[in-house]
Amino acid sequence: MIKHLSITIAIIFLSFGQLSAQTTAQQIANISKHVTRVNTIQLQRKHYEFMCDEKMKVDYYYDKGQIVKISLDYGTIGDVYACEDHYYQNGKLIFVYEFVEGGPACEGCIKKNEYRSYIYNSKVIRYLKNRSVAKCRKCQFGPASKQYKLLKVKTEAEIKRVLCGVRR
């Protein structure tokens, strides 16, 4: 009886593990589908430029009046160029793409890194560095995160405050 119960419990845990993996895989597939859609449809764009340490460019993309993407171009600071794309669905952050080029000078090389965060319920469910699974650098996004602050601001001055730390 105990042996039978142990086997049943083991099967339940294995099934739950597979269900959980399928759920995560499906969540990632849904996120990818939404990101692809956002990147291929016609969107309304609002563009901002201002100075932080360097010239900063920010683009807000709207689908039917709702923000679906925010692109940040930090420009080149020292020997590093960086940009980010934040994707939203129904007011929630679902994906972050980061691109960084450069870094400490090396002779004859250009170092490039891409980071992808797939986010569900404000938590990273898969993190990729250069298309390989890695440990996330930022694993949770709450209301105080830059990504959510940028979603709530309404003016260029407020955007600048979030990104540059300018207090006025």
C-alpha positions as CSV (number, residue, x, y, z in Angstrom):
1,M,0.0,0.0,0.0
2,I,2.8,2.5,1.0
3,K,4.8,1.5,-2.1
4,H,1.7,2.1,-4.3
5,L,1.1,5.5,-2.6
6,S,4.8,6.5,-3.1
7,I,4.6,5.6,-6.8
8,T,1.3,7.6,-7.2
9,I,2.9,10.7,-5.5
10,A,6.0,10.4,-7.7
11,I,3.8,10.3,-10.8
12,I,1.9,13.3,-9.7
13,F,5.1,15.3,-9.1
14,L,6.5,14.3,-12.4
15,S,3.3,15.2,-14.2
16,F,3.2,18.6,-12.4
17,G,6.8,19.2,-13.5
18,Q,5.9,18.5,-17.1
19,L,2.8,20.7,-16.9
20,S,4.8,23.5,-15.4
21,A,7.5,23.2,-18.1
22,Q,4.7,23.2,-20.8
23,T,3.2,26.2,-19.2
24,T,6.5,28.1,-19.2
25,A,7.1,27.1,-22.8
26,Q,3.6,28.2,-23.8
27,Q,4.1,31.5,-21.9
28,I,7.4,32.1,-23.8
29,A,5.7,31.2,-27.1
30,N,2.9,33.7,-26.4
31,I,5.4,36.4,-25.5
32,S,7.4,35.8,-28.7
33,K,4.2,35.9,-30.7
34,H,3.2,39.3,-29.2
35,V,6.7,40.7,-29.7
36,T,6.7,39.6,-33.4
37,R,3.3,41.1,-33.9
38,V,4.4,44.5,-32.3
39,N,7.5,44.5,-34.5
40,T,5.5,43.9,-37.7
41,I,2.3,46.0,-37.5
42,Q,1.9,49.7,-38.1
43,L,2.1,51.6,-34.8
44,Q,1.8,55.2,-33.8
45,R,5.1,56.6,-32.5
46,K,6.1,59.4,-30.2
47,H,9.7,60.4,-30.3
48,Y,11.7,62.2,-27.7
49,E,15.4,63.4,-27.6
50,F,17.2,65.0,-24.7
51,M,20.6,65.0,-23.0
52,C,21.5,62.9,-20.0
53,D,25.3,62.1,-20.1
54,E,24.9,61.8,-23.8
55,K,22.1,62.4,-26.3
56,M,19.2,60.0,-25.4
57,K,16.5,58.9,-27.8
58,V,13.2,57.4,-26.6
59,D,10.4,56.1,-28.7
60,Y,6.9,55.2,-27.4
61,Y,4.9,52.9,-29.7
62,Y,1.1,52.7,-29.5
63,D,-1.4,50.2,-30.8
64,K,-5.0,51.4,-30.6
65,G,-3.9,54.1,-28.0
66,Q,-2.1,51.6,-25.7
67,I,1.7,51.5,-25.2
68,V,3.1,48.2,-26.6
69,K,6.8,49.1,-26.8
70,I,9.2,51.6,-25.5
71,S,12.6,51.9,-27.2
72,L,15.6,53.5,-25.5
73,D,18.7,54.5,-27.3
74,Y,21.4,55.5,-24.8
75,G,23.8,56.4,-27.5
76,T,27.5,55.9,-27.0
77,I,29.0,56.6,-23.6
78,G,32.7,56.2,-23.6
79,D,33.4,53.1,-25.7
80,V,30.0,51.5,-25.1
81,Y,26.8,51.8,-27.2
82,A,23.6,50.6,-25.6
83,C,19.9,50.3,-26.4
84,E,16.8,48.6,-24.9
85,D,13.3,47.7,-26.0
86,H,10.6,47.1,-23.5
87,Y,7.4,45.3,-24.6
88,Y,4.1,45.5,-22.9
89,Q,0.8,43.7,-23.2
90,N,-2.3,45.1,-21.4
91,G,-0.2,47.4,-19.4
92,K,2.2,44.7,-18.2
93,L,5.9,44.3,-19.0
94,I,6.4,41.0,-20.9
95,F,9.8,41.2,-22.6
96,V,13.0,43.2,-22.4
97,Y,15.6,43.2,-25.2
98,E,19.0,44.8,-24.4
99,F,21.9,45.3,-26.8
100,V,25.4,46.4,-25.7
101,E,28.3,46.9,-28.0
102,G,31.8,47.8,-27.0
103,G,33.3,47.8,-23.5
104,P,36.8,47.8,-22.3
105,A,39.0,48.3,-25.3
106,C,40.5,45.3,-26.9
107,E,42.7,45.4,-30.0
108,G,40.8,44.5,-33.2
109,C,37.6,43.3,-31.6
110,I,34.1,44.6,-31.0
111,K,32.3,43.0,-28.1
112,K,28.5,42.6,-28.6
113,N,26.0,41.2,-26.1
114,E,22.3,40.7,-26.4
115,Y,20.1,40.0,-23.4
116,R,16.5,38.8,-23.6
117,S,14.2,38.7,-20.6
118,Y,10.8,36.9,-21.0
119,I,8.6,38.1,-18.2
120,Y,5.4,36.7,-16.7
121,N,3.6,38.2,-13.7
122,S,6.6,40.7,-13.3
123,K,9.1,37.8,-12.9
124,V,11.7,36.6,-15.5
125,I,10.7,33.1,-16.6
126,R,13.6,32.8,-19.2
127,Y,16.7,34.9,-19.5
128,L,19.1,34.6,-22.5
129,K,22.5,36.1,-23.0
130,N,23.5,35.9,-26.6
131,R,20.8,33.3,-27.2
132,S,22.0,31.0,-24.4
133,V,20.1,30.5,-21.1
134,A,21.8,32.4,-18.3
135,K,21.1,33.6,-14.8
136,C,19.1,36.8,-15.0
137,R,20.7,40.1,-13.9
138,K,17.4,41.6,-13.0
139,C,14.8,38.9,-12.2
140,Q,11.8,40.9,-11.1
141,F,10.1,44.1,-12.2
142,G,7.9,46.0,-9.8
143,P,6.2,49.4,-9.9
144,A,9.5,51.2,-9.0
145,S,11.4,49.7,-11.9
146,K,12.4,51.9,-14.8
147,Q,10.2,49.9,-17.2
148,Y,7.0,50.6,-15.2
149,K,7.9,54.2,-14.4
150,L,8.4,54.9,-18.1
151,L,4.9,53.3,-18.7
152,K,3.3,55.8,-16.4
153,V,5.0,59.1,-17.3
154,K,3.3,61.6,-19.6
155,T,5.8,64.3,-20.5
156,E,9.4,64.6,-21.8
157,A,10.4,66.1,-18.5
158,E,9.1,63.1,-16.6
159,I,10.8,60.7,-19.0
160,K,14.1,62.6,-18.5
161,R,13.6,62.4,-14.7
162,V,13.2,58.6,-14.9
163,L,16.2,58.0,-17.2
164,C,18.6,60.7,-16.1
165,G,17.7,61.2,-12.5
166,V,17.0,64.9,-13.1
167,R,15.0,66.4,-10.2
168,R,13.0,69.5,-11.1
